[in-house]
């Protein structure tokens, strides 16, 4: 390789190459041998510039181009990309030839993105005119899955491929003593030149085994001792120069410093309760010297060898550790060895598991499965990892409260207690709940509530606010405080009443401002108190899907919603089922509805209305929950069939029989008005406005009912309960509509 003094100036060399190229092109023209791949062009300087054609081809392969150039000469260039049947593409596979302009490691002055396939308008062969500059271009295919089709094009200034590595040199500067050592510090400057593709990068490394790092500025070495700085350079064609090194020595300036450096160390990291470091400890060593200055810091782990300290030391291995440290100054004074001791333990496994929760309901039960007088709910939570942080519960849809002691519920009616727990890692268990019924007992007086309403959400008339119908501090539910079934002479009086109730609830913190606004808005929407209201009857089925969704089907069959707002029974197997209204229990009431016999052919449908039966899901011993209504409530029969079952329309099934003569008959397909009126234990049944049956229970209220498949004939049943309608059998097709109820 020539020395810099032997090399011609770079600009002169380029001009000579361009001149030779122009003369060669002229000779070809004289001889008649001109090629389309090498046509002389003229640049702005008037010199001839070599034109070239570079061709890429592709076939069915998605891992590499079939052919691609590796080198080129700077200047105007015709790029040819062919992806055709002629190049071996028999599947119509598209490919692109794209020059990458996003990576600073490569030239990014040519924007090229050619999409080609054998079926395009050019038959898969495309050309583009570009101007290449010295350096390296990265090209690739951008079709998803074809990412491995890529390569590098090396462009030189001319004369062929660049195979010559750069020239690299280093110069050490600073004040030297008589021995040639640098006093205080030395500065190493590295340079590199390349007449081919140009210098791409320069690197240096400290010491015989130090890591290579980019060279961006002269390297200053001020540590006393002997040193080696290694260096090298790479050009844009990828040629790397041989490694060289500059060796020198740094000595301290003359000084009378006799004092060693001051040293200290700190240990940091996350600790447990015992002061042990979880997973890792970091040791940071510092040293200071007011005399000649700190020359070096060293550390050793345990009995290990001394190592130069350049950054905080991280210790990951579990166990007890000692890290020793020391420092020396530039005058050669060395501080006494010191040490820090600590323990590293494995970090605990991250807790991602929420606590396990459970709840137990206790109390005295009656035969109906209800708790007499009160029920006690005990919530438990366990967490084997970070431990339980808190337990919360919610009563009847109310806000979650901190759980400390068992929750005692003594309000008569159906209740739900939801519960959840969170651990110290922040994991929260999914909310679970238990539901149960509290029956009236001798020791707990009933709350003095204006109404009895166990619906899950607050209704004002028929308007559902969606707000939980929670039990308030006076043991009445919100719905029971809003007397929307009372006869109001004007809407203004009703709205004033609702505002008075909600004012008290808001002040007591039992509803928030949003709920306050929503309830008062629902009161206005309800229309209660306006002329023409329906005598206090509340529609519990109004012919809409939303209304039907508040009912629940148990047992066989189902009810389908019709376009006229009615529902019709259907079943594919013999066997009774029931659609019941679980939102509220009723005591004394007047239930009105319409029913229609829609049995096919000449037959008549067997149907009925169930009243005053208990919560069907409080009887897990019943494999068929619809039988809870028969065993513990009453069925008011709807049956106009002249033969078969002896209990006809208006009968209290199993207790009080009515024949066809007493029931009356309407033509099939005709709507019948039905009113079932219950006061205390007196039942009155009206069909189309005519009283067709009266029945009195004889056993009083809230007793232990008979068990077994037969409901018994002693007439004893409950003083309050739910209502529902019956699905009886395959041919017993019956329809219902306009179901409304008024508490008396």
C-alpha positions in Angstrom: 0.0 0.0 0.0 1.3 3.4 -0.9 2.0 6.0 1.8 0.0 9.3 1.8 3.0 11.1 0.2 3.0 8.7 -2.7 -0.8 8.9 -3.5 -2.0 11.3 -6.2 -4.6 13.9 -5.1 -8.1 12.3 -5.1 -9.7 14.9 -7.5 -6.9 14.4 -10.0 -7.4 10.6 -9.9 -11.2 10.9 -10.5 -10.7 13.2 -13.5 -8.2 10.8 -15.0 -10.6 7.9 -14.6 -13.4 9.9 -16.2 -11.1 10.9 -19.1 -10.0 7.3 -19.7 -13.7 6.2 -19.7 -14.6 8.8 -22.3 -11.7 7.8 -24.6 -12.6 4.1 -24.3 -16.3 4.9 -25.2 -15.1 6.9 -28.2 -13.0 4.0 -29.4 -16.0 1.6 -29.1 -18.1 3.9 -31.3 -15.3 4.1 -34.0 -15.2 0.3 -34.0 -19.0 0.0 -34.1 -19.1 -1.9 -30.8 -21.3 0.5 -28.8 -23.3 -1.3 -26.0 -26.6 -0.1 -24.5 -25.2 -1.0 -21.1 -22.3 1.5 -21.5 -23.3 4.8 -23.1 -21.2 7.9 -22.6 -23.0 10.9 -21.0 -21.9 14.3 -20.1 -22.2 15.9 -16.6 -22.4 19.6 -15.8 -18.6 19.8 -15.8 -18.3 18.7 -19.4 -16.6 15.5 -18.5 -18.0 12.1 -19.7 -19.6 10.0 -17.1 -20.0 6.2 -17.6 -23.6 5.0 -17.8 -24.4 1.5 -16.6 -27.3 -1.0 -16.4 -27.9 -3.1 -13.3 -30.3 -6.0 -13.4 -32.1 -7.8 -10.7 -34.3 -10.9 -11.4 -36.7 -12.9 -9.3 -38.6 -16.2 -9.6 -40.9 -18.3 -7.4 -38.4 -18.2 -4.5 -39.3 -15.9 -1.6 -36.0 -16.2 0.2 -33.6 -14.6 -2.3 -33.5 -12.8 -5.7 -32.6 -15.1 -8.5 -29.8 -12.7 -9.5 -28.5 -9.4 -8.2 -25.5 -7.2 -8.8 -23.0 -6.7 -5.9 -21.0 -3.8 -7.1 -21.4 -0.7 -9.3 -19.8 2.5 -10.3 -21.1 5.9 -9.2 -23.1 7.9 -11.7 -26.2 7.6 -13.9 -27.6 4.1 -13.8 -30.5 2.2 -15.4 -32.0 -0.2 -12.9 -33.8 -3.3 -14.5 -36.0 -5.4 -12.3 -37.5 -8.5 -14.0 -39.9 -10.9 -12.3 -41.4 -12.8 -15.2 -42.0 -16.2 -16.6 -38.7 -15.8 -18.5 -36.8 -15.4 -15.2 -38.6 -18.5 -13.7 -41.7 -17.1 -12.1 -44.4 -19.6 -13.0 -46.9 -18.8 -10.2 -47.6 -15.1 -10.7 -45.8 -14.4 -7.4 -45.3 -10.6 -6.9 -42.0 -9.2 -5.7 -40.6 -5.7 -5.1 -37.2 -4.2 -5.5 -36.9 -1.5 -2.8 -33.9 0.6 -1.8 -33.9 1.2 2.0 -33.7 4.9 2.8 -34.3 4.6 6.6 -31.0 3.2 7.8 -28.1 5.7 8.3 -25.6 2.8 7.9 -26.4 2.9 4.2 -26.8 5.5 1.4 -30.3 6.8 1.4 -30.2 9.2 -1.6 -32.0 6.9 -4.1 -35.8 6.3 -3.7 -36.7 3.1 -5.6 -39.7 0.8 -5.1 -40.6 -1.3 -8.1 -43.5 -3.9 -7.9 -43.4 -6.5 -10.6 -45.2 -9.7 -11.4 -45.6 -11.7 -14.7 -49.2 -10.6 -15.2 -48.7 -6.8 -14.9 -48.8 -4.5 -17.9 -45.1 -4.8 -18.5 -44.9 -8.5 -18.3 -42.9 -8.3 -15.1 -40.0 -6.3 -16.5 -39.5 -2.7 -15.3 -36.8 -0.1 -15.6 -35.9 3.0 -13.6 -33.2 5.7 -14.1 -31.3 6.7 -11.0 -27.9 8.3 -10.0 -25.8 6.3 -7.6 -23.2 7.8 -5.3 -20.2 6.1 -3.7 -21.1 3.9 -0.7 -23.4 1.1 0.1 -27.1 0.7 -0.8 -29.3 -1.8 1.0 -32.1 -3.3 -1.1 -34.9 -5.8 -0.1 -38.4 -7.0 -1.0 -41.3 -5.4 0.9 -43.9 -8.2 0.3 -44.9 -9.7 3.7 -43.1 -13.0 4.2 -40.5 -12.1 1.6 -38.3 -10.3 4.2 -35.2 -12.5 3.7 -34.9 -11.3 0.0 -32.3 -8.6 0.6 -28.7 -7.6 -0.2 -26.0 -4.9 -0.4 -24.9 -3.0 -3.5 -21.4 -1.5 -3.1 -20.8 1.6 -5.3 -17.3 3.0 -5.9 -16.2 6.1 -7.7 -15.0 4.1 -10.7 -12.3 1.7 -11.8 -14.1 -1.4 -10.5 -14.8 -2.9 -7.1 -13.3 -1.3 -3.9 -11.1 -4.0 -2.3 -8.6 -1.7 -0.5 -9.0 -1.0 3.2 -8.7 2.5 4.7 -5.5 3.9 6.0 -5.7 4.5 9.8 -3.2 6.4 12.0 -3.1 7.6 15.6 -1.2 10.5 17.2 -0.5 10.8 21.0 -0.1 14.3 22.3 0.6 15.9 25.7 3.5 17.1 27.9 6.3 14.6 28.2 9.2 14.2 30.6 12.7 13.2 29.8 11.7 9.6 29.7 9.0 10.2 27.0 6.2 9.6 29.5 3.2 11.9 29.4 2.8 14.1 32.5 -0.7 14.2 33.9 -2.6 13.0 30.8 -2.3 12.0 27.2 -4.6 12.7 24.2 -5.0 10.1 21.4 -6.3 11.4 18.1 -7.2 8.8 15.4 -7.6 9.5 11.7 -8.5 7.4 8.6 -8.6 8.0 4.8 -10.0 5.9 1.9 -9.7 6.8 -1.8 -12.2 4.1 -2.8 -15.7 4.0 -1.4 -14.8 6.3 1.5 -14.4 5.8 5.3 -17.5 4.4 6.9 -16.4 4.3 10.6 -13.5 4.5 13.0 -13.3 2.4 16.2 -11.0 2.3 19.2 -10.5 0.1 22.3 -8.7 0.7 25.6 -6.2 -2.0 26.7 -5.4 -5.3 25.2 -8.9 -6.7 25.7 -11.2 -3.8 25.9 -14.4 -3.6 23.9 -14.5 -1.8 20.6 -16.4 1.5 20.6 -17.1 4.2 18.1 -14.4 6.9 17.8 -16.0 10.4 17.8 -13.5 12.6 19.5 -9.9 12.4 20.7 -9.5 10.0 23.7 -8.1 11.6 26.9 -6.2 9.2 29.3 -5.3 10.7 32.7 -4.8 7.5 34.7 -1.2 7.0 35.8 0.3 3.9 34.3 1.1 2.2 31.0 -1.6 2.2 28.4 -2.5 0.8 25.0 -5.1 2.3 22.7 -6.1 0.0 19.8 -7.8 1.4 16.6 -9.1 0.4 13.2 -11.2 1.8 10.4 -13.8 0.4 7.9 -14.8 1.8 4.5 -18.2 1.8 2.8 -17.3 -1.2 0.8 -16.9 -3.2 4.0 -13.0 -3.3 3.9 -11.6 -3.2 7.4 -8.0 -2.0 8.1 -5.7 -4.1 10.2 -5.8 -3.4 13.9 -3.1 -1.0 15.1 -2.2 0.3 18.6 -0.6 3.3 20.3 1.4 2.5 23.5 2.4 5.2 26.0 2.8 5.9 29.7 1.2 8.5 31.9 3.0 9.7 35.0 1.8 12.0 37.8 2.9 15.6 37.9 5.6 16.4 40.5 3.8 16.5 43.9 4.4 16.2 47.6 1.0 14.5 48.1 1.3 11.9 50.9 -2.4 11.5 51.7 -4.4 8.5 50.2 -7.9 9.1 48.7 -11.1 9.0 50.8 -13.3 6.1 49.9 -16.9 5.0 50.6 -19.5 2.6 49.3 -23.3 2.3 49.4 -25.5 -0.7 48.8 -28.9 -0.1 47.2 -31.8 -2.3 46.1 -35.3 -3.5 47.1 -35.3 -5.0 50.6 -37.6 -7.3 52.5 -38.6 -6.9 56.1 -35.4 -8.5 57.3 -33.2 -6.0 55.4 -32.2 -8.6 52.8 -32.0 -7.5 49.1 -34.5 -9.0 46.8 -33.0 -10.5 43.6 -30.1 -8.0 43.4 -28.0 -5.5 45.3 -26.0 -2.7 43.7 -22.7 -1.5 45.2 -21.6 2.0 44.3 -18.1 3.0 45.3 -16.8 6.6 45.4 -13.4 8.1 46.0 -12.1 11.6 46.3 -8.5 13.1 46.6 -7.7 16.8 47.1 -4.0 16.3 46.3 -2.9 14.7 43.1 -6.4 13.3 42.3 -7.8 9.9 42.2 -6.0 7.6 39.8 -8.0 4.4 40.1 -10.7 2.5 42.1 -10.7 -1.2 42.5 -13.2 -3.7 44.0 -13.2 -7.5 44.7 -16.1 -9.8 45.5 -15.4 -12.0 48.5 -11.8 -13.4 48.2 -11.7 -12.7 44.5 -9.1 -10.8 42.5 -9.1 -7.0 42.4 -10.9 -5.6 39.4 -10.9 -2.0 38.0 -14.1 -0.2 39.1 -15.8 1.6 36.2 -19.5 1.3 37.1 -21.7 0.2 40.0 -21.3 -3.5 40.8 -24.5 -5.6 40.6 -24.7 -8.8 42.7 -27.5 -11.2 41.7 -26.4 -14.5 43.3 -28.5 -15.4 46.4 -26.4 -15.6 49.6 -24.3 -13.5 51.9 -21.7 -11.3 50.2 -18.7 -9.1 51.0 -17.5 -6.5 48.4 -14.1 -5.1 49.2 -12.9 -1.8 47.7 -9.9 0.5 47.6 -8.5 3.5 45.7 -5.1 5.1 44.8 -4.2 8.6 43.8 -1.8 9.8 41.1 1.0 10.2 43.6 0.8 6.5 44.3 -0.9 6.7 47.7 -3.3 3.8 48.2 -6.3 3.9 50.6 -6.8 1.1 53.1 -9.1 -1.6 52.0 -12.7 -1.4 53.2 -15.8 -3.6 52.7 -19.6 -3.7 52.7 -21.5 -6.8 53.6 -25.1 -7.7 52.7 -27.4 -10.6 51.8 -29.2 -11.3 48.6 -32.3 -13.5 48.5 -34.5 -14.7 45.7 -37.4 -12.4 45.0 -40.8 -13.7 45.9 -42.9 -15.0 43.0 -45.1 -12.2 41.8 -48.5 -12.6 43.3 -51.1 -12.5 40.5 -53.7 -14.7 42.3 -56.6 -13.0 44.0 -57.8 -14.2 47.4 -60.1 -17.2 47.8 -63.5 -16.1 49.3 -66.5 -17.8 50.8 -69.6 -17.0 52.7 -71.8 -18.9 55.1 -75.4 -18.0 56.0 -76.6 -19.2 59.5 -79.8 -19.0 61.4 -83.0 -20.9 62.2 -84.8 -22.0 59.2 -88.5 -22.9 58.7 -89.7 -25.7 56.4 -89.8 -23.2 53.5 -86.1 -22.7 53.7 -86.3 -19.1 54.9 -84.4 -17.9 58.0 -86.8 -17.0 60.8 -86.3 -13.5 62.2 -82.8 -13.0 61.0 -79.8 -14.4 59.1 -76.1 -14.1 59.9 -73.7 -13.9 57.0 -70.1 -14.7 57.7 -67.6 -13.9 54.9 -64.1 -15.5 54.8 -61.0 -14.8 52.7 -57.6 -16.4 52.4 -54.5 -15.6 50.4 -51.4 -17.8 50.5 -49.2 -15.3 48.7 -49.1 -11.6 49.7 -51.9 -12.0 52.2 -55.4 -10.6 52.5 -55.6 -6.8 52.6 -59.3 -6.2 53.0 -62.7 -7.8 52.7 -65.9 -5.9 51.5 -69.6 -6.7 51.3 -72.6 -5.2 49.7 -76.2 -5.7 50.9 -79.0 -5.8 48.3 -77.1 -3.9 45.6 -75.8 -1.2 48.0 -72.3 0.2 48.0 -69.4 -2.0 49.1 -68.5 -1.6 52.8 -65.6 -2.8 54.8 -66.3 -6.2 56.3 -65.2 -6.6 60.0 -67.9 -8.7 61.7 -70.7 -11.0 60.4 -73.5 -9.2 58.7 -76.8 -9.7 60.5 -79.9 -9.2 58.2 -83.3 -9.0 60.1 -85.4 -7.4 57.4 -88.2 -9.7 56.3 -87.9 -10.6 52.6 -85.4 -11.7 49.9 -81.8 -10.5 50.3 -78.5 -10.8 48.4 -75.1 -10.2 50.1 -72.3 -9.8 47.6 -68.7 -10.0 48.8 -65.1 -9.7 47.5 -61.6 -9.4 48.8 -58.3 -7.9 47.7 -54.7 -8.9 48.7 -51.6 -6.9 49.4 -50.5 -7.2 45.8 -53.6 -5.4 44.6 -55.4 -8.5 43.2 -59.2 -8.3 43.7 -61.3 -11.4 43.7 -64.4 -11.6 41.5 -67.6 -10.7 43.4 -69.6 -13.6 44.7 -72.9 -13.5 46.4 -75.4 -15.5 48.5 -79.1 -15.1 48.4 -81.6 -16.0 51.1 -85.0 -15.1 52.5 -85.8 -13.9 56.0 -89.3 -14.7 57.3 -91.1 -13.0 60.0 -90.2 -14.2 63.5 -91.4 -13.5 67.0 -88.5 -11.6 68.3 -87.9 -8.9 65.6 -90.6 -6.4 64.9 -91.4 -5.6 61.3 -90.2 -2.2 60.0 -92.9 0.4 59.6 -92.7 0.7 55.8 -95.5 2.2 53.7 -95.3 -0.6 51.1 -93.7 -4.0 50.7 -91.4 -4.1 47.6 -88.5 -6.5 47.0 -87.7 -5.6 43.4 -84.0 -5.4 42.7 -84.1 -1.9 41.4 -86.0 1.3 42.2 -89.2 1.7 40.2 -91.4 4.8 40.2 -94.6 3.6 38.8 -93.4 1.7 35.7 -90.2 3.7 35.2 -87.1 1.6 36.2 -84.3 3.9 37.4 -81.7 1.0 37.5 -80.7 2.2 41.0 -80.3 -0.8 43.5 -83.4 -1.1 45.7 -81.2 -1.2 48.8 -82.3 -1.5 52.4 -82.0 1.9 54.2 -81.1 2.6 57.8 -84.7 2.4 59.0 -84.8 -1.2 57.4 -87.2 -0.1 54.7 -86.2 -0.4 51.0 -86.1 2.7 48.8 -89.0 1.5 46.8 -91.1 1.1 50.0 -90.5 4.7 50.9 -91.8 6.0 47.6 -95.5 5.4 47.9 -96.3 5.3 44.1 -99.3 3.0 44.6 -101.1 5.4 46.8 -104.0 7.4 45.3 -102.5 10.9 44.6 -104.8 13.7 43.8 -102.2 15.6 41.7 -98.8 15.0 40.3 -97.4 18.0 42.2 -98.2 16.3 45.5 -96.6 13.1 44.4 -93.4 14.9 43.2 -93.2 16.8 46.5 -93.5 13.5 48.3 -90.7 11.9 46.3 -88.5 15.0 46.8 -89.0 14.8 50.6 -88.0 11.1 50.6 -84.9 11.6 48.4 -83.8 14.6 50.4 -83.6 12.5 53.5 -81.9 9.7 51.7 -79.3 12.1 50.2 -78.6 13.7 53.6 -78.1 10.3 55.2 -75.7 9.3 52.5 -77.9 6.4 51.4 -78.1 7.7 47.8 -75.7 10.0 45.9 -76.5 13.1 43.9 -76.7 11.2 40.6 -79.2 8.7 42.1 -81.2 11.6 43.7 -81.6 13.3 40.3 -82.5 10.0 38.6 -85.3 9.1 41.0 -86.9 12.6 40.9 -86.7 12.5 37.1 -88.4 9.1 37.0 -91.2 10.5 39.3 -92.0 13.1 36.6 -91.9 10.5 33.9 -94.2 8.2 35.7 -97.2 10.5 35.3 -98.5 9.4 38.8 -101.1 11.9 40.0 -102.1 13.0 36.6 -105.8 12.6 35.5 -106.5 9.2 33.9 -104.1 7.1 35.9 -105.2 3.4 36.4 -106.4 3.3 39.9 -103.1 2.4 41.4 -102.5 -0.7 39.4 -98.9 -1.4 38.4 -98.3 -3.2 35.1 -95.8 -6.0 35.7 -96.1 -7.1 32.1 -96.9 -4.4 29.6 -96.3 -6.3 26.3 -92.7 -5.3 25.7 -89.6 -7.4 25.7 -88.0 -5.3 28.4 -91.0 -6.0 30.6 -90.9 -9.8 29.8 -87.2 -9.9 30.7 -88.1 -9.2 34.3 -89.9 -12.5 34.5 -88.2 -15.9 34.8 -89.2 -19.3 33.2 -88.7 -22.4 35.3 -89.7 -26.0 34.5 -90.8 -27.1 31.0 -91.9 -25.0 28.1 -91.7 -21.2 27.5 -93.7 -18.1 26.6 -93.1 -16.3 23.4 -93.7 -12.6 22.9 -96.3 -11.7 20.1 -96.5 -8.6 18.0 -99.8 -7.5 19.8 -98.0 -7.5 23.2 -99.3 -10.8 24.4 -97.4 -13.9 25.3 -98.3 -17.5 24.3 -97.2 -20.8 25.8 -95.4 -23.6 24.0 -93.7 -26.8 24.9 -92.4 -29.9 23.1 -92.9 -32.3 26.0 -95.6 -33.0 28.4 -94.9 -31.5 31.8 -95.7 -28.3 33.6 -93.6 -25.1 33.7 -94.1 -21.6 35.1 -93.2 -18.0 34.1 -93.0 -16.1 37.4 -92.3 -12.5 38.5 -89.4 -12.7 40.9 -89.1 -8.9 41.4 -91.5 -8.6 44.3 -93.7 -10.5 46.8 -97.3 -9.4 47.3 -99.5 -9.7 50.4 -103.0 -8.4 50.0 -103.6 -7.6 46.3 -105.8 -7.4 43.3 -104.3 -9.1 40.3 -105.8 -8.4 36.9 -104.9 -9.9 33.5 -106.4 -11.2 30.3 -106.1 -14.8 29.1 -107.1 -16.6 25.9 -107.6 -20.3 25.1 -105.5 -20.9 21.9 -105.5 -24.7 22.0 -105.2 -26.3 18.5 -108.2 -28.2 17.0 -111.3 -28.8 19.0 -109.5 -29.1 22.4 -109.3 -26.7 25.2 -106.2 -25.3 27.0 -105.4 -26.0 30.6 -103.7 -23.1 32.3 -103.7 -21.1 35.4 -102.3 -18.3 37.6 -100.1 -19.0 40.6 -100.2 -16.7 43.6 -98.7 -16.4 47.1 -95.9 -18.9 46.6 -92.4 -18.6 48.1 -89.0 -18.0 46.4 -88.6 -21.0 44.2 -84.8 -21.1 44.5 -84.9 -21.4 48.3 -85.9 -25.1 47.8 -82.9 -27.0 46.5 -84.6 -30.2 47.5 -87.2 -29.7 44.7 -85.8 -31.1 41.4 -88.6 -29.2 39.6 -88.8 -25.7 41.0 -92.1 -25.0 39.4 -93.7 -27.4 41.9 -92.8 -24.9 44.7 -95.8 -22.9 43.5 -98.2 -25.9 43.8 -96.9 -27.2 47.1 -96.7 -23.8 48.9 -99.0 -21.5 47.0 -102.3 -21.5 45.2 -103.1 -22.1 41.5 -106.2 -20.2 40.2 -107.3 -22.5 37.3 -108.1 -21.4 33.7 -109.8 -24.3 32.0 -113.0 -24.4 29.9 -112.7 -28.0 28.8 -116.0 -29.9 29.3 -114.3 -33.1 30.2 -111.0 -34.1 31.9 -109.8 -32.3 35.0 -112.6 -31.5 37.5 -111.1 -28.2 38.5 -112.5 -25.6 35.9 -111.9 -21.9 35.5 -112.0 -20.0 38.8 -111.1 -23.1 40.9 -108.5 -22.9 43.7 -106.7 -26.0 42.5 -106.7 -28.8 45.0 -108.8 -26.8 47.5 -112.0 -25.3 46.1 -113.6 -26.8 43.0 -115.7 -24.8 40.5 -117.6 -26.7 37.7 -118.3 -25.5 34.2 -121.7 -24.2 35.2 -120.3 -21.9 37.8 -117.2 -20.9 35.7 -119.0 -20.0 32.6 -117.5 -20.5 29.1 -116.4 -18.1 26.4 -115.6 -19.1 22.8 -112.1 -20.2 22.1 -109.9 -17.4 20.9 -111.7 -14.8 23.0 -109.9 -12.7 25.6 -111.1 -13.2 29.2 -110.7 -10.6 31.9 -109.5 -12.2 35.1 -109.3 -10.6 38.5 -107.9 -12.4 41.5 -108.4 -10.5 44.7 -106.8 -11.7 48.0 -107.3 -10.0 51.3 -105.9 -11.8 54.4 -106.9 -15.4 53.6 -110.0 -14.6 51.6 -109.7 -15.3 47.8 -112.2 -13.8 45.3 -112.0 -14.7 41.6 -113.8 -12.6 38.9 -114.2 -13.6 35.3 -115.3 -10.8 32.9 -116.5 -8.8 35.9 -118.5 -11.6 37.4 -117.6 -13.2 40.8 -117.3 -16.9 40.0 -115.6 -18.1 43.2 -114.8 -17.2 46.8 -112.5 -19.2 49.1 -111.3 -18.8 52.7 -108.2 -20.5 54.0 -108.7 -22.1 57.4 -105.1 -22.5 58.8 -104.1 -18.9 59.5 -100.9 -17.3 58.3 -97.2 -18.2 58.0 -97.5 -21.9 59.0 -95.6 -25.0 58.1 -97.3 -26.2 55.0 -97.9 -29.9 54.2 -95.2 -31.7 52.2 -95.4 -34.5 49.6 -96.7 -34.4 46.0 -100.3 -33.7 47.1 -100.7 -30.0 48.2 -103.1 -31.0 50.9 -106.7 -29.9 51.4 -106.6 -28.1 54.7 -106.4 -24.8 52.9 -103.4 -23.4 54.8 -101.0 -21.2 52.8 -98.8 -18.1 53.2 -99.9 -14.5 53.7 -97.6 -13.2 51.0 -95.7 -14.5 48.0 -94.9 -14.2 44.3 -97.2 -14.5 41.2 -96.8 -16.5 38.0 -98.6 -18.1 35.0 -98.6 -21.7 33.9 -97.4 -23.7 30.9 -99.2 -27.1 31.2 -98.7 -29.3 28.2 -98.1 -29.6 24.4 -101.7 -28.9 23.4 -102.5 -26.6 26.3 -101.7 -23.4 24.3 -102.8 -20.4 26.3 -102.0 -16.7 25.9 -101.8 -13.9 28.5 -101.5 -10.1 28.3 -101.9 -6.9 30.3 -100.8 -8.3 33.7 -101.2 -5.7 36.4 -101.4 -5.7 40.2 -102.5 -3.4 43.0 -101.5 -3.9 46.6 -104.5 -3.5 49.0 
